[in-house]
Amino acid sequence: MIDTLEVETRLRATFEAVAATTPIRSDLLPPGLAVVQPTANQSRSRGVLVAATSIGVIVIIAAAALVVLGHNAGQSVKVSTAPRREQPLAGEPKLVANASYEVPSGGMSPTLQIGDIVSATTKFGAIERGDVVRVRFPRSPGTLPVPPGGDFGFKRVVGLPGDIVEGRNGHLLVNGHELTEPYVRGATTDFPRAVVPRDSYFLLGDNRPNSADSRQWGSVRRSEIIAIALRITAPAARAGAIAGSPR
């Protein structure tokens, strides 16, 4: 380890030596330093001292740089694969409800139950992991049945663009890490590893055994997400925040 106090002391000594051989205005010196005007003989001898001291300081600084570089070179670069949140847009205002929807089906139970009224916003920027969103279900005619609640409903965002999602042994893994989901009912059925495409999201229902979601459809494009749910507003006995939502 390089002793920074020793380096500072040597640098100060060098500065004083230079001041002793070169005319310097005293009003420009740092506090605590004084100009000593040398004799001719002193100038020659101190000139040698200045050169020697300067070389010593350079060697010390170079050694410090090598130590730092060597330390960094010996360490491997660690890339975090932990589940992350999409960063909100700079200056994005707090979301304000401008819409209200009735929950049409039980795919998000127990978080959202059939008949719950949910306030939501259709004006949003970043979508975050854990958001409960109203989505237009992606269907190709003749390939997937119409969900019980119709073509629109609520699902939870579990995978962001670029994430790797997988269902394994009853658990949901994102980027190799199991998500903690205390609001989920039942085990997550196994599904193969998938990479969430750009500008898309992987959506699951909280009622895992009884939810049609990205396990069947694949990732959903952002353009199919209609609104972000904010709160349950009715019935009064269930009014309040949505479990697991970052909003």
N, C-alpha and C positions, 0 to 999 in steps of 0.2 A: 504493500500500500504506500502511496506517495504522501509524505507529510506536507500538507498544504502550508502549514505555518513555516516550515523550513524554506519552502519555495518563496513565500512572501518575504522572508527575511533576506534571502539572497537577492531577490529582485530589488529590495530597498537598498541593499549595499551597492548593487550595480548602479542604481540611479544616483546615489551619493557620489560614487566614484566618477561617473560621467559629469556630474555637476562640478566636481573638483577640477576637471580638465577642460571644461567648456564653459565660456561665459553664458550664464543663464540668469534671466530676470528673476529676482527673488520673489516678486509678487505673483509669479506663475507657479511656484512650487507648491506641492501638497503640504498640508499642515504637518509640522514635525521635522521637515527637511530644511537644512540651511546650506547656503553656498559657501564653500571654502576656496578662496582663490589661491592656487598653488604657486610655488616657485618654479623656475625653469626645470630644475632637476626633478622636482616632485611630479611635474607634468609628464616627463618621460617615463619615470618609474610607474606612475599611476596609469599611464596609457597601457602599459603591459598588463597591469592588474585588471583594468577594464576589459581588455581582450580576453584574459583568462577567465574572469568571472562571467562574462557574457557567454563564453563557450560552455562553462559549467551549467549555467541556467538553461541554455538550449538543450544540453544533454538531459537535464532533469525533466524538462517539458516533453522531450521526445520519448523518454523512458515512460513517463506517465501515459502518453498516448499509446505506446506499445502494450502497456499493461491492460488498458481499457479494451483495446482491439483484441488482444489475446483472450481476455475474459469473455468478450462477446462471441468470439469465434468458437470458443469451447462450448457454447450453449446452443442447443437445438432450438429452432423456431417453433413455438407452440401455437397452433391454430385452434381457437375455441370452437367446439362443435356443439356446445350447449344450446338448448332452445333459446331463441332470441325473439325480440319484439321488433317489428318494423318501426323505424324511427319516424315520429310525427314530423310533418312538414314544418319548416321554420316559420314561426309566427302564426301557426294554425290556431284559430280561435276555439274556445270551448264549444263542444257540440250542443246545439239547441234543438229541442224537439219541434218538429214541424209536421208530424204525421202520427197517426194512431192506427193500430191494426189489431184484429182479433186473431188469437192463435187457433189455427184450423185443425191441428192434428197432435198426436201424442209423441211425435218423434223427439221432442226436446224435453219431455217429462223426466224428472220432476221439476226441472228448472222453470219451464213454461208448461202450463197445463191447458188442455182444450178449454176455450172460452175466455182465457185471460186476455185482458186488453193491455197492449204494450205501446208506450210512447216511443217514437223513433225519429231519426233524422235522415232525410234524403240528401242532405248537403254535408259531405264529409271529405276529408283528405286521406290521410294514412289509415289503413286498416290494420288493427293489431291482433296478435294472437289472443284468443279468449273472447274476442268480440262475438256477440250473437247478432247475426245478420238476417235480414229478409232477402230471400233469393228467389230468382226465377229458375225453377228446376230445369236443368238441361235434359231434353228428351228428343230422341229421333223417332218419328212416327213408326209404330209397329215393333219397336225394340224394347222399350221400357214402359211399364204400366203407369197410368196417371196416379200420382201419390194420393192418399186418402183425402188430404185437404185441398186438392186441386194443384194448379201449376205453380203456386207460390207458397212459401212457408219459411220457417226459421231454422237455422242451423248455426253451429259454432265453428269459428275459424280455428283450426288447429295447425295448419301448415301455411307458411308464407312463401312467396316466390323464392325458389332456390333451395328450399328445405327438402330433406329426405324423410319421408314418413313411412311407417310400417306398423302393421298389427301383428304382434307376436306373443304367444302364450297368454292371451287375454289382456295384454297391455298395449298402449299406444306409445310408439317410439318416434321421436323427432330428432333427426341428426344423431341417432344412436343413443339418445337419452330418453328414459321413461318420463312421460309427463305425469305430474301429480294432478289428478282430477277428482276432487272429493264430491263434486256435484253430479258425477256420472252415475247412471243406474245400469248395473250389469257389466259383464266383461266385454271388452272390445274383441270382436271376432277377428281371426287372423286374416290379413290381406298382404299381398306382396309389396315389397319395397317400391316406392314411387318417388320420382323427383318432381316437385311442384314447378310447372313452367313459369316463365316470366309473365307478369301481369295476371297471375291466376292464384287461386287459394284452394286449400284442401279443407273441406267442410264435413263435420260429423254431427249427428244428433246426440244429445246427452243420454237418450234412451237407446243405448247401443244395440241391444238385441232386436229392437223394433224401430229401426230408422233407416229409410232409404237416403243415401248420401253419397259422398265422394268414393266410398267403397264400391259403389255400383257405377256412378257416372264418371269418376275421375275428377280431376281438379276443375274448378269453376272459374271462368274468366271474370275479371273485375266488373265488366260491363253488365254481367248478370246479377250483380249484387245491388239491390234496390235501395236498401236502407240499413242503418245500424240501430239496433234496439238499445234503448237507454234505461227505461224503468218499467216495472209493472204498475199500472195505474188502477186496475180493477180486476177482480172484486176487492173491496176494501180490506178484507182479511188477508189478502196476499200482496197488497200494494207495497212497493219498495224496490230496492236495488236488485239487479239480476245477478244471481250467484255466478261467480267466476268471471264476470265481465270487468274489463279494465276501465270502463266508463263510469 
